[in-house]
Amino acid sequence: MNKNTGIGILYAVLGVVLFSSKAVLVKLAYAYEIDSLSLLLLRMIFALPFYLVIAFWKPPLQVKEIKKKDYLWVFVFGFFGYYLASFFDFIGLQYLKAGLERIILFCYPTIVVLFSWIFFRKRVNSTTVWAILITYFGVGVIFWTEIAITGEQVLWGGFLILLSAITYASYLVGSGWLIPKFGVLAFTSYAMLVATFCIIIHYIVSGNSNVLSFAPEVYWLSAGMAIFATVLPSFLVSAAISRLGASTFSIFGSLGPMATILLAFIFLDEKISPLQIAGMLVVLIGVSMVSKKSPKS
């Protein structure tokens, strides 16, 4: 293993683990009686300066190839992929454990495959179909046991997190043709700026005005969420993909749910039953199979 690969693996592990800490930080912030929209707004405001700098520092790769309608599509995908996905995610975390949230979000590759089949008629082989069925069987096992522990409200939370996974998957499927034009860093920055704008408008329309009235801990957690669970891991993941390639990086994706469950156990005292652990392993196996068997044109 050469030095470049070793650094890529380090970046991949750190990026995945830091991304996984987001749900734990959200749950910690909820303990201080902040609503989901205000918390999401604070997260985006703290992250905003970093993405503004990137947007001005990193111009699009193929400026001459970009048309006006491409910027319109950037707005659309920023709205779905970062605004709606984050909004559903933050609300859903009010109703279920951080570990379960990460397991559902981890299923987004299966949704990408389904969208590719439905909208672009990409072929799905039998192995992929079985992998998807296995994945959702594992999710079903996890939620069946969780209902007995926490009640049916977990279903509503799970549905919201599933909506988050669906909107994020739609962003991935739809934005694939734009990223080569803009470049990963520029496109992500523009999409995050769109999401921040949408969240600010949502906050104003909702009539909220208490964004400066929360406990100091809320702002520290929001800043940590913005820097260590949003901005920093986005750079680490980009650096890891550039060194390892997307297919190799995907192997480290399975660390996400396990890292969240471990962090939730340490900081939130969340527990998971042996049957749920078995369900999680089934989900990991199913998603890994889907990731390896991407649909062919």
C-alpha positions in Angstrom: 0.0 0.0 0.0 1.6 3.3 -1.1 1.5 6.5 1.0 -1.2 8.1 -1.2 -3.5 5.2 -0.6 -2.9 5.2 3.1 -3.7 8.9 3.3 -6.8 8.2 1.3 -8.0 5.5 3.7 -7.4 7.8 6.6 -9.4 10.6 5.0 -12.2 8.1 4.1 -12.5 6.8 7.7 -12.4 10.3 9.2 -14.9 11.7 6.7 -17.4 8.9 7.2 -17.1 9.0 11.0 -17.5 12.8 11.2 -20.5 12.7 8.9 -22.0 10.1 11.2 -21.7 12.3 14.2 -24.3 14.7 12.8 -27.3 12.8 14.2 -25.7 12.5 17.6 -25.1 16.3 17.7 -28.7 17.0 16.6 -30.0 14.7 19.4 -27.8 16.5 22.0 -29.0 19.9 20.8 -32.7 18.8 21.1 -32.1 18.3 24.8 -32.0 22.1 25.1 -35.5 22.5 23.7 -34.7 23.9 20.3 -37.0 23.2 17.3 -35.8 21.4 14.2 -36.0 24.4 11.9 -34.0 26.8 14.2 -31.4 24.1 14.6 -31.1 23.5 10.9 -30.9 27.3 10.3 -28.0 27.6 12.9 -26.2 24.7 11.3 -26.4 26.3 7.8 -25.4 29.8 9.1 -22.3 28.5 10.7 -21.4 26.5 7.6 -22.2 29.4 5.2 -18.9 31.3 5.4 -16.9 28.2 4.4 -19.1 27.5 1.3 -19.1 31.2 0.3 -15.3 31.1 0.3 -15.2 27.9 -1.7 -17.8 29.3 -4.2 -15.6 32.3 -4.9 -12.3 30.5 -4.7 -13.2 27.5 -6.8 -14.8 28.5 -10.2 -16.7 25.9 -12.3 -14.5 23.5 -14.3 -16.1 24.0 -17.6 -17.4 27.6 -17.5 -17.9 27.8 -21.3 -20.1 24.6 -21.3 -22.4 25.9 -18.6 -25.7 27.4 -19.7 -28.3 29.5 -17.8 -30.6 26.5 -17.4 -27.8 24.6 -15.6 -27.8 27.1 -12.8 -31.6 26.6 -12.6 -31.0 22.9 -12.2 -28.4 23.6 -9.5 -31.1 25.5 -7.6 -33.5 22.5 -8.0 -31.0 19.9 -6.8 -29.9 22.2 -4.0 -33.5 22.5 -2.9 -34.1 18.7 -2.9 -30.7 17.4 -2.0 -29.7 19.7 0.8 -32.7 21.7 1.9 -35.5 19.1 1.8 -33.3 16.2 2.7 -31.9 18.0 5.8 -35.3 19.3 6.8 -36.9 15.8 6.8 -33.8 14.4 8.5 -33.9 16.9 11.4 -37.6 16.5 12.0 -37.3 12.7 11.9 -34.6 12.7 14.5 -37.2 14.0 17.0 -39.0 10.6 16.8 -36.3 7.9 16.6 -32.8 7.0 17.7 -29.7 8.4 16.0 -28.5 4.9 15.1 -31.8 4.0 13.4 -31.6 7.3 11.4 -28.2 6.4 10.0 -29.3 2.9 9.0 -32.3 4.3 7.0 -30.1 7.0 5.3 -27.6 4.3 4.5 -30.2 2.7 2.3 -30.0 5.5 -0.3 -28.0 3.5 -2.8 -31.0 1.2 -3.2 -33.2 4.2 -3.9 -30.7 5.5 -6.5 -30.9 2.1 -8.3 -34.7 2.2 -8.2 -34.8 5.8 -9.6 -32.3 4.9 -12.3 -34.6 1.9 -13.3 -37.8 3.9 -13.2 -36.7 7.2 -14.9 -33.7 6.1 -17.0 -34.7 2.5 -17.8 -31.3 1.2 -16.6 -31.3 -2.5 -16.2 -31.4 -4.1 -12.8 -30.2 -7.7 -12.5 -31.6 -10.3 -10.2 -28.8 -10.0 -7.8 -29.5 -6.3 -7.3 -33.2 -7.1 -6.8 -32.5 -9.6 -4.1 -30.0 -7.2 -2.5 -32.7 -4.5 -2.3 -35.2 -7.0 -0.8 -32.6 -8.1 1.7 -31.9 -4.5 2.7 -35.5 -3.6 3.4 -36.1 -6.9 5.2 -33.3 -5.9 7.5 -34.9 -2.4 8.0 -38.3 -4.1 8.7 -36.7 -6.3 11.4 -35.1 -3.3 13.1 -38.3 -1.3 13.1 -40.5 -4.2 14.2 -38.5 -4.6 17.3 -38.2 -0.8 17.9 -42.0 -0.4 17.9 -42.2 -2.7 20.8 -39.6 -0.6 22.7 -40.6 3.0 21.9 -44.0 2.8 20.4 -45.5 3.6 17.0 -44.1 7.2 16.8 -40.9 5.6 15.5 -42.8 4.8 12.3 -43.4 8.5 11.7 -39.8 9.3 12.4 -38.7 6.5 10.1 -41.0 7.7 7.3 -39.5 11.2 7.6 -35.9 9.8 7.4 -37.0 7.7 4.4 -38.2 10.9 2.7 -34.8 12.4 3.5 -33.1 9.4 1.8 -35.4 9.7 -1.2 -34.8 13.4 -1.7 -31.1 12.9 -1.4 -31.1 10.0 -3.8 -33.0 12.1 -6.3 -30.3 14.7 -6.0 -27.6 12.1 -6.7 -29.4 10.7 -9.7 -30.4 14.0 -11.2 -27.2 16.0 -10.6 -24.8 13.5 -12.1 -24.6 15.3 -15.5 -24.0 18.7 -13.8 -21.1 17.8 -11.5 -18.6 17.2 -14.3 -19.4 20.8 -15.6 -19.0 22.5 -12.2 -16.7 20.2 -10.4 -17.5 18.5 -7.0 -16.4 21.4 -4.8 -18.1 24.2 -6.8 -21.3 22.2 -7.3 -21.5 21.3 -3.6 -20.9 24.9 -2.5 -23.6 26.2 -4.9 -26.1 23.6 -3.7 -25.4 24.4 -0.1 -25.8 28.1 -0.7 -29.2 27.3 -2.3 -30.2 25.2 0.7 -29.2 28.0 3.1 -31.3 30.5 1.2 -34.3 28.1 1.2 -33.9 27.5 5.0 -33.7 31.3 5.7 -36.8 31.9 3.6 -38.6 29.0 5.4 -37.6 30.4 8.8 -38.9 33.9 8.0 -42.2 32.6 6.5 -42.7 30.4 9.6 -42.7 33.5 11.8 -39.9 32.3 14.0 -37.8 35.0 15.6 -36.0 33.3 18.5 -32.8 32.2 16.9 -30.7 34.2 19.4 -32.6 33.1 22.5 -31.3 29.5 23.0 -28.8 28.2 25.6 -25.1 28.7 24.8 -24.7 24.9 24.4 -27.0 25.0 21.3 -24.7 27.4 19.5 -21.6 25.3 20.3 -23.3 22.2 19.1 -24.6 23.9 16.0 -21.1 25.2 15.2 -19.6 21.8 15.8 -22.3 20.3 13.5 -21.5 22.8 10.8 -17.7 22.4 11.0 -17.0 18.9 12.1 -20.1 17.1 10.7 -20.7 19.1 7.5 -17.8 21.2 6.1 -14.8 19.2 7.2 -16.1 15.7 6.2 -17.2 17.0 2.8 -13.6 18.0 2.1 -12.2 14.7 3.6 -14.6 12.6 1.4 -13.7 14.5 -1.7 -10.0 14.1 -1.0 -10.5 10.4 -0.2 -12.4 9.8 -3.5 -9.7 11.6 -5.5 -7.1 9.2 -4.0 -9.0 5.9 -3.8 -11.7 6.2 -6.5 -15.5 6.2 -5.8 -15.8 2.4 -5.9 -13.1 1.9 -3.3 -14.4 4.7 -1.1 -17.9 3.1 -1.1 -16.4 0.2 0.9 -15.9 2.5 3.8 -19.6 3.7 3.7 -20.6 0.8 5.9 -18.6 2.4 8.8 -21.3 5.1 8.9 -24.1 3.3 10.7 -21.7 1.5 13.0 -20.0 4.8 13.9 -23.3 6.5 14.6 -24.5 3.6 16.8 -21.3 3.6 18.8 -21.3 7.4 19.2 -25.0 7.3 20.2 -24.2 4.6 22.8 -21.4 6.7 24.3 -23.0 10.2 24.2 -26.8 9.5 24.2 -26.9 6.1 26.1 -28.8 4.7 23.2 -29.0 0.9 23.3 -29.7 -1.5 20.5 -31.1 -5.1 20.9 -29.3 -8.2 19.5 -32.1 -8.6 17.0 -31.6 -5.1 15.8 -27.9 -5.7 15.4 -28.8 -8.7 13.2 -31.1 -6.5 11.2 -28.4 -3.9 10.8 -25.9 -6.5 9.5 -28.6 -7.6 7.0 -28.9 -4.0 5.8 -25.2 -3.6 5.5 -24.9 -6.8 3.4 -27.8 -5.7 1.2 -26.5 -2.2 0.5 -23.0 -3.5 -0.1 -24.4 -5.9 -2.7 -26.3 -3.0 -4.4 -23.2 -0.8 -4.4 -21.1 -3.4 -6.1 -23.9 -4.2 -8.6 -24.6 -0.8 -10.0 -27.2 -0.8 -12.8 -26.0 -1.1 -16.4 -27.1 1.1 -19.2 
